[in-house]
Amino acid sequence: MSTQSAKQYPSALVPDRLFDDAAAETRWRARFHAPRISVPEWARDAPDANVYVSNASGVWEVYAWDRATDTHRRVTDRPNGTLHATPSPDGRWIWWFDDTDGDEFGSWVRQPFADGAAPEKPEKAVPDVHDGYPAGLEIGSRVTAVGVSTDDGSELFARIDGETRRFYSHADDAGIASLSRDETLIAISHSEHGDSRHPALRVLATDGFTAVAEKWDGEGKGLSALEFSPVAGDSRLLVLHERRGREELLVWDVRADTETEIDLGLPGEVVADWYPDARALLVVHFHQGRSSLYRYDLETTELSSLDTPAGRIGGAGARPDGTVEYSWSSAAEPTAVRARKPDGTDAVLLEPPGERPPGSAPVTDAFVEGIGGQIHALVSRPSDAPDGPLPTVFSLHGGPHSADEDRFSAYRATWLDAGFAVVEVNYRGSTGYGSAWRDAIEGRPGLTELEDVAAVHDWAVQSGLADPAKCVVNGASWGGYLSLLALGTQPARWAAGIAGVPVADYIAAYEDEMEQLRSFDRALFGGSPEDVPALYGECSPITYVDAVAAPLLVLAGDNDPRCPIRQVENYLDRLSARDAPYEFYRYDAGHGSLVIAETIKQTSIEVHFALRALGLR
């Protein structure tokens, strides 16, 4: 909690309703209230024991599903929700991460999968590992590895046959990556070379924790360990590399220290997991804001499409019988969890209780030439929009290493219902467009992305999509940071701004944020604020706060470890000093909320604010 929590700032207006029309009001709320569910994760050695997360209770919580009896039960019940959980290999336990009110700081706890089994209350899973931010978890039958990050750096622990030891520690970012099926090898990710954005890999023997193999591709080329082979005695590790300027796959036989790069011949980027027999890979392919599924046969090198429709794959896994279970949605169609059998039969796997949410409008693609190359944006128009330019919200994604996709979004749909066009910009820094595009923001973050936002804004106005007098810049997390920076550096473009959980004062944010993000920032900026103070100042929204002219809404969580509240208050103090028009909404959670009623409240605040700021309400 901030020490300055007694400060008073102009409060955001919370509307009773967004729409006068009762059907429209019911529709937008129904999209948020409709229960959603994640792809289930099953226990390795007991595939009938499954764990998933759902918002069916109104809060995102952990659920257990026993496929043998087809029974479901809620496992966790916490005021601010629970999102991270996994079953133990034998299916007897459910592990979930226990933090405080969304602060992301805590420990892994476990409780029985079976309802009513002792102990009834969750217990600390590895009692002699201290609390911290999570840095990886691998659970075996005999070996369990847990990563912890604190202000002092990263520590990795292993519990073997009931005894726990710390086997790695370093001031820079590191984490547990994967445990071999026979539990003799453990892969870790590290940034001892000083760049957590492009990590290296090390594999250690769990008998003594001596290094078995190392892999680093050099400056600016990261490696990510995805998973060891699921077959006992097989020391092959599936790895993501970027040797040819985009994320691709390789199989590394750790004990033989040989590798096989896999060229799938697909544009864009990929990620993958093993089929249970380790003879094939389940590939998720990302290209131009959409994802699809493939099966790659490691022996024949045959690549087969699973023929998923255009949209977004939200998660996927291959069952022991070869059935692929996955989550799919598009901008127009709500999320469904489906199962595709080896014979090609595809059907819905799980239907959450209650009614499905109403659909929304599809997205179209815009490709705009910018200073750094072609920029891809996803564009939505209200289905009943009149001809001519529209009020337009430029929605900037977080990350920054993320991307907007053709996926269902109740949030986007609400803006469309309110009469706004929505433009989502995959600016430089976004993933899925190659390493050079992702890394182009190094040494000048924020300002680089906004060059792309400006180019897309120019296109939207010139094409007749956007009313130049009614453009709103909006985003959360890194997108909130960009929104504040845009209001200060591009004041003539924006009629209003909305910044959720933003970086507002970068130097103060660096001082207060979790160490994993400090490590990220050092890699992004080329040092800490002590090393490159001028650059942090140049890229910090507070530097330009006196130029902000448009009405501004800021939303922030009291327990946010990523964009802490003190640096937001610093920015608001500067706005207050010059009587700038702004409103502030603060809530008792972390970097966002898992409570559906809170999400609805924040969405209504944002859309209502924009309507008022543009004179539409």
Helices and strands as residue ranges (DSSP letters): H 22-33, E 41-43, E 46-54, E 61-66, E 71-74, E 85-87, E 93-98, E 107-112, E 123-124, E 133-139, E 143-150, E 153-160, E 163-170, E 174-179, E 185-190, E 200-205, E 211-215, E 224-228, E 236-241, E 248-253, E 258-262, E 269-274, E 280-287, E 290-297, E 303-305, E 312-318, E 324-329, E 336-340, E 346-350, E 364-370, E 373-380, E 390-396, H 410-417, E 421-426, H 435-439, H 447-462, E 466-476, H 478-489, E 496-500, H 506-512, H 515-525, H 533-538, G 541-547, E 552-557, H 565-577, E 582-587, H 596-613
